[in-house]
Amino acid sequence: MIAVVFLLALLAAAIVAAASGGQAVPVAEILALTGVFLVFFGAGVYVAAVLGLLGILIGLTFSDRPWWAFAGQTLWGPSSNFVLVAVPLFLLMGEILLRAGLSDRLYRALNAWLGRLPGGLLHTNIVSCAVFSAISGSSVATAATMGSVALPYFNSSAYSQRMVLGSLAAGGALGNLIPPGITFIIYGLITETSVGALYVAALLPSLLVTGLFIAVILVHGLTHPLDRPAPLPLAMRLRALLDLVPTLLLMLLVLGSIYAGYATPTEAAALGVVGAALFAAVEGKLSFRLLNASAEATARNTALLGLIIFGAYLLNYLLTAINVPQALAQFIGHLPLPPWAIMAAILALYLALGTFMEGFSMIITTVPVVFPVVTALGYDPIWFGVMVTMLVEIAQISPPDGTVMYVLQGMRPRPGPITDVFVGVTPFLAAYLLAVALLMIWPGIALWLPRLMG
């Protein structure tokens, strides 16, 4: 579907260019490429391979310059970019924390304080995911880590399995929105926007979305009351706070160094890896086996993301070379609609794409085309970065292709249909859409802190 979107965009741009300059439109070639890639996607070809092949074929069809003359230089740029090094470092930090058992301590500590609220452990799901997101940077990593910790607590419990899975999916979807989200790094790399400013801008929207999720659980807890556990003595709850110390110190180390200006996101990620290893050593869990398993998992995920980035960069280079983003920006910029209506249409497009496209691929492949339009309309790049990240997170929990939902479906202890996750995440999805609407109406929610600190 990525190929189809881009080829149809190419067709639209070609028609616009022909209408303005009188050039011939290669409609047959574009439709032929569309058909070829429909077959590729139908056959289940990997996204990275499809993106790269699409770039090569577009180059051969529409460009006079042979693609092999610039492919090496184009791919070397993202592969050697210092900012992008933060991605595997954040992934490695999360893997070490998971294997050292620190995430389990985080969950138990929060449960000691939140377990008696209406909704009980569901609140712990959301808040623990939010806290872990602040040191993970990845939605899938957050959902997988906290899902593995939380799901055993609900065995043989009276909680609705749909709400359990839905709350964990929604909490996992905070992984990229709460700094240091990986999506902000990719967006900043593509658009040359300050990653630090994006992290600052995401703070209030993160609190807004987390608060809306908690409100959903409160409503559910009040309408579907369960027996509350016996209250824990205050001394026991205070002792439980000690289990939060490693996580809070890591948050201070990573985010504090970024916000204070002492470290770049990449340097902060490296500090986070060192901090996670030190805490694992304190717990007596640090070993060669732990580091090897963490490194292997990080290498697999990094290779997957890297191949997608390489294919997307080659495609984006060629689309820019043949003037597709510029033509689309000019076309949309001259539509007889107010800027807010055009922006609403762009956001609606992202929501539609999220129902069948993986979120990371969506931002890599669409932002280079959409970004010139957004800036031409006068919207702030930092605000748009937060909006795009939120829409990517919505894509992670949007049926039928939400990655986070399938991660949790594969982890659930009780067998059941995937529709349980779809139904359970629906109220949280509605809350997330409400947050997007609020940011569209009041962009200051995202821009107030960056302007204050700037």
C-alpha positions in Angstrom: 0.0 0.0 0.0 2.9 2.3 0.5 3.9 1.9 -3.1 0.3 2.5 -4.3 0.1 5.7 -2.3 3.3 7.1 -3.7 2.7 6.1 -7.2 -0.8 7.7 -7.2 0.8 10.8 -5.7 3.3 10.7 -8.5 0.5 10.4 -11.0 -1.3 13.4 -9.5 1.9 15.4 -9.5 2.5 14.5 -13.1 -1.0 15.6 -14.1 -0.5 18.9 -12.3 2.8 19.5 -13.9 1.4 18.7 -17.3 -1.6 21.1 -16.8 0.8 23.9 -15.8 3.6 23.2 -18.3 2.1 21.3 -21.1 4.3 18.2 -20.6 3.2 14.7 -21.5 2.0 12.6 -18.6 3.4 9.1 -18.4 0.2 7.6 -17.1 0.7 4.2 -18.6 4.1 3.8 -16.9 2.8 5.0 -13.5 -0.2 2.6 -13.6 2.1 -0.2 -14.7 4.3 0.4 -11.6 1.2 0.5 -9.4 0.1 -2.9 -10.7 3.6 -4.4 -10.2 3.7 -3.3 -6.6 0.2 -4.3 -5.8 1.4 -7.8 -6.8 4.5 -7.4 -4.6 2.5 -6.4 -1.5 -0.1 -9.1 -2.2 2.7 -11.6 -2.2 3.9 -10.4 1.2 7.3 -8.9 0.1 9.1 -7.0 2.9 8.4 -3.3 3.2 12.2 -2.4 2.9 12.6 -4.4 -0.3 9.4 -2.8 -1.8 10.6 0.7 -1.0 14.0 0.1 -2.5 12.7 -1.5 -5.6 10.1 1.2 -6.0 12.8 3.8 -5.8 14.9 2.0 -8.4 12.0 1.5 -10.9 10.9 5.2 -10.5 14.5 6.2 -11.2 14.8 4.1 -14.3 11.4 5.2 -15.6 11.3 8.9 -14.8 14.9 10.0 -14.3 17.8 10.4 -16.8 20.4 9.8 -14.1 21.1 6.1 -13.4 20.2 5.2 -9.9 23.5 3.4 -9.2 25.3 6.7 -9.7 23.8 8.2 -6.5 22.5 5.2 -4.5 25.7 4.8 -2.5 25.9 8.4 -1.5 22.2 8.6 -0.7 22.3 5.6 1.6 25.5 6.6 3.3 23.9 9.8 4.6 21.4 8.2 7.0 23.7 5.2 7.8 26.4 7.6 9.1 24.1 10.2 10.8 25.0 10.7 14.4 21.4 11.4 15.5 20.3 8.0 14.2 22.7 6.2 16.4 20.3 6.9 19.3 17.8 4.4 17.9 19.8 1.2 18.6 21.0 2.7 21.9 17.5 3.3 23.2 16.5 -0.2 22.1 19.5 -1.7 23.9 18.7 0.1 27.1 15.1 -1.3 27.1 16.3 -4.8 26.4 18.8 -4.6 29.4 16.1 -3.3 31.7 13.7 -6.1 30.7 16.2 -8.8 31.3 17.4 -7.3 34.5 13.9 -7.4 36.0 13.7 -3.7 36.7 10.5 -3.4 34.7 8.8 -5.9 37.1 9.9 -3.8 40.1 8.4 -0.7 38.4 5.0 -2.4 38.0 4.8 -3.7 41.5 5.8 -0.4 43.0 3.1 1.5 41.0 0.5 -1.1 41.8 1.0 -0.6 45.5 -0.3 3.0 45.0 -2.8 2.7 42.2 -4.4 -0.7 42.9 -7.3 0.6 44.9 -8.5 3.2 42.4 -11.7 2.4 40.4 -10.2 0.3 37.6 -7.5 -1.1 39.8 -4.6 -2.7 37.9 -5.7 -1.1 34.7 -4.4 2.2 36.0 -1.1 0.4 36.8 -0.9 -0.7 33.2 -1.2 2.8 31.8 1.1 4.5 34.3 3.8 1.9 34.2 3.8 2.0 30.4 4.0 5.8 30.5 7.0 5.7 33.0 8.8 2.9 31.0 8.2 4.9 27.8 10.3 7.7 29.3 13.4 5.4 29.1 12.4 3.2 26.2 11.6 5.3 23.2 9.7 2.6 21.4 6.0 1.6 21.4 6.6 -2.0 20.5 9.4 -2.3 23.2 7.1 -0.7 25.8 4.1 -2.9 25.0 6.2 -6.1 24.9 8.1 -5.3 28.1 5.1 -4.2 30.2 2.8 -6.8 28.7 5.2 -9.6 29.7 5.3 -8.1 33.3 1.6 -7.2 33.6 -0.4 -10.1 32.0 0.5 -12.7 34.7 -1.2 -10.4 37.3 -4.5 -10.9 35.5 -4.5 -14.7 35.4 -7.8 -16.0 36.9 -8.9 -12.4 37.8 -12.3 -10.8 37.3 -10.9 -8.1 35.0 -12.3 -7.9 31.5 -9.6 -9.4 29.3 -10.6 -6.9 26.6 -9.9 -3.9 28.8 -6.6 -5.5 30.1 -5.3 -6.0 26.6 -6.7 -2.6 25.4 -5.1 -0.7 28.3 -1.7 -2.4 27.7 -2.0 -1.6 23.9 -2.9 2.0 24.7 -0.1 2.3 27.2 2.4 0.8 24.7 1.3 3.4 22.2 2.8 6.0 24.5 6.2 4.6 23.8 7.0 6.9 20.9 5.1 10.0 22.1 6.8 10.3 25.5 10.4 11.5 25.2 12.8 10.0 24.2 10.6 8.6 21.5 12.4 7.2 18.5 9.9 8.7 16.0 11.0 12.2 17.0 14.6 11.3 16.1 13.5 10.0 12.6 11.2 13.1 12.1 14.0 15.4 13.1 16.4 13.7 10.8 14.1 13.9 7.8 12.9 17.5 8.4 16.1 18.9 10.0 14.1 19.9 13.1 15.7 20.1 16.5 15.1 16.7 18.3 15.5 18.5 21.7 12.7 21.0 20.8 10.5 18.1 19.7 11.0 16.4 23.1 10.1 19.5 25.0 7.0 20.0 22.8 5.9 16.4 23.5 5.7 16.8 27.3 2.3 18.4 27.6 0.6 16.3 24.9 2.0 13.2 26.6 0.4 14.2 29.9 -2.8 15.0 28.1 -3.0 11.6 26.4 -2.0 9.8 29.6 -4.7 11.7 31.6 -7.4 10.9 29.0 -6.4 7.2 29.2 -6.7 7.3 33.0 -10.1 9.0 32.6 -11.3 6.1 30.4 -10.3 3.6 33.0 -12.0 5.6 35.8 -15.2 5.6 33.8 -14.9 1.8 33.2 -14.0 1.2 36.8 -17.1 3.1 38.1 -19.5 1.4 35.6 -18.0 -2.0 36.1 -16.9 -2.1 39.8 -14.7 -4.9 41.1 -13.8 -5.8 44.7 -10.9 -3.7 45.8 -7.9 -5.2 47.4 -7.2 -4.6 51.1 -5.3 -1.4 51.7 -1.6 -1.8 52.2 0.0 -0.2 55.2 1.6 3.2 54.5 5.0 1.9 55.5 4.8 -0.9 52.9 3.7 1.6 50.2 6.6 3.9 51.0 9.0 1.0 50.8 7.6 0.2 47.4 8.7 3.6 46.2 12.3 2.3 46.5 11.6 0.1 43.5 10.9 3.2 41.4 14.4 4.6 42.2 16.3 2.9 39.3 13.7 3.9 36.7 13.5 7.5 38.0 17.3 7.9 38.0 17.4 6.6 34.5 14.8 9.1 33.4 16.7 11.9 35.2 19.9 10.7 33.5 18.5 10.5 30.0 15.9 13.3 29.8 17.6 15.6 32.3 20.9 15.6 30.3 18.9 16.4 27.1 16.7 19.2 28.6 19.7 20.7 30.5 21.7 20.9 27.3 24.5 18.7 28.6 24.0 16.0 26.0 22.4 15.4 22.6 19.8 12.6 22.3 22.4 10.2 21.0 24.8 10.9 23.9 21.9 10.7 26.4 20.9 7.3 24.9 24.5 6.1 25.5 24.3 7.3 29.1 21.1 5.4 29.5 22.7 2.2 28.3 25.5 2.6 30.8 23.0 3.4 33.6 20.8 0.4 32.7 23.9 -1.9 32.8 25.0 -0.4 36.2 21.5 -1.0 37.7 21.6 -4.6 36.3 24.9 -5.1 38.0 23.5 -3.8 41.3 20.7 -6.3 41.0 23.2 -9.0 40.4 21.8 -9.7 37.0 24.6 -8.3 34.8 26.2 -11.2 32.8 27.7 -11.9 29.4 24.5 -13.9 28.6 22.3 -10.9 29.5 24.4 -8.5 27.4 24.6 -11.0 24.5 20.8 -11.6 24.4 20.1 -7.8 24.7 22.6 -7.1 21.9 21.1 -9.8 19.6 17.5 -8.4 20.1 18.7 -4.9 19.5 20.7 -5.9 16.3 17.6 -7.6 14.9 15.3 -4.6 15.5 17.9 -2.1 14.3 18.6 -4.0 11.1 14.8 -4.1 10.4 14.5 -0.3 10.9 17.7 0.4 9.0 16.6 -1.4 5.9 13.3 0.5 5.9 15.2 3.8 6.3 17.6 2.9 3.4 14.8 2.0 1.1 12.7 5.0 2.0 15.7 7.4 1.6 16.4 6.1 -1.9 12.7 6.5 -2.8 12.5 10.0 -1.2 15.6 11.1 -3.1 14.1 10.1 -6.4 10.7 11.6 -5.7 12.4 14.9 -4.8 14.6 14.7 -7.9 11.6 14.4 -10.2 9.8 17.2 -8.3 6.9 15.3 -6.8 6.9 17.0 -3.3 7.2 20.4 -4.9 4.4 19.8 -7.3 2.1 18.4 -4.6 2.9 21.3 -2.3 2.1 23.8 -5.1 -1.1 22.0 -6.0 -2.4 21.8 -2.4 -1.2 25.3 -1.6 -3.4 26.7 -4.3 -6.6 24.8 -3.3 -9.5 27.1 -2.6 -9.6 26.0 1.0 -8.4 27.6 4.3 -5.2 26.3 5.8 -7.0 24.6 8.6 -9.2 22.6 6.2 -6.1 21.4 4.2 -4.4 20.4 7.5 -7.4 18.5 8.6 -7.4 16.6 5.3 -3.7 15.8 5.8 -4.4 14.5 9.3 -7.4 12.5 8.0 -5.0 11.0 5.4 -2.7 9.8 8.2 -5.6 8.3 10.0 -6.6 6.4 6.9 -3.1 5.3 6.2 -2.7 4.0 9.8 -5.4 1.4 9.3 -3.3 -0.5 6.8 0.3 0.8 7.2 2.9 0.2 9.8 3.5 3.5 11.7 7.3 3.7 11.3 7.0 3.1 7.6 4.3 5.7 7.3 6.3 8.5 8.8 9.5 7.6 6.8 7.7 7.5 3.5 5.1 10.3 3.8 6.7 13.1 5.8 9.1 14.1 2.9 6.1 14.7 0.7 3.7 16.2 3.2 6.2 18.4 5.1 6.7 21.1 2.4 2.9 21.4 2.2 2.6 21.9 5.9 5.3 24.6 6.1 3.9 26.3 3.0 0.6 26.6 4.9 2.4 28.3 7.8 2.2 25.6 10.4 5.1 25.1 12.9 7.4 22.1 12.1 7.6 21.3 15.8 3.9 21.2 16.2 3.5 19.0 13.1 6.2 16.7 14.5 4.1 16.1 17.6 1.0 15.6 15.6 2.6 13.2 13.2 4.0 11.2 16.1 0.6 11.0 17.7 -1.0 9.8 14.5 1.7 7.2 14.1 0.9 6.0 17.6 -2.7 5.9 16.7 -1.7 3.7 13.7 -0.1 1.3 16.2 -3.4 0.7 17.9 -5.7 1.0 14.8 -7.3 -2.2 13.5 -6.6 -4.1 11.4 -2.9 -3.5 11.2 -1.8 -2.1 14.6 1.6 -3.6 15.4 1.2 -3.1 19.2 -2.1 -5.0 19.2 -0.6 -8.1 17.5 2.4 -8.0 19.9 0.0 -8.3 22.9 -2.2 -10.8 21.1 0.8 -13.1 20.8 1.6 -12.7 24.5 -1.8 -13.2 26.1 -1.9 -16.2 28.5 -5.6 -17.0 27.7 -6.2 -17.9 24.0 -8.8 -15.8 22.3 -9.5 -13.9 19.0 -7.7 -10.7 18.0 -11.0 -9.0 18.1 -10.7 -8.9 21.9 -7.8 -6.5 21.5 -9.6 -4.5 18.8 -12.6 -4.0 21.1 -10.6 -3.3 24.2 -8.5 -0.6 22.6 -11.4 1.2 21.0 -12.2 3.6 23.9 -8.5 4.5 24.3 -8.3 5.1 20.5 -11.2 7.5 20.9 -9.4 9.3 23.7 -6.3 9.6 21.6 -8.3 11.0 18.7 -9.8 13.6 21.1 -6.2 14.6 22.1 -5.3 15.1 18.4 -8.4 17.3 18.0 -7.5 19.4 21.0 -4.0 19.9 19.6 -5.4 20.9 16.3 -7.7 23.5 18.0 -5.1 24.7 20.5 -1.6 24.2 19.1 -0.2 26.0 22.1 -0.5 22.7 24.0 2.6 21.6 22.1 4.3 24.9 21.4 4.0 26.7 24.8 7.0 24.9 26.5 9.4 25.2 23.5 8.6 29.0 23.2 9.0 29.4 27.0 12.4 27.6 27.0 13.5 29.2 23.7 
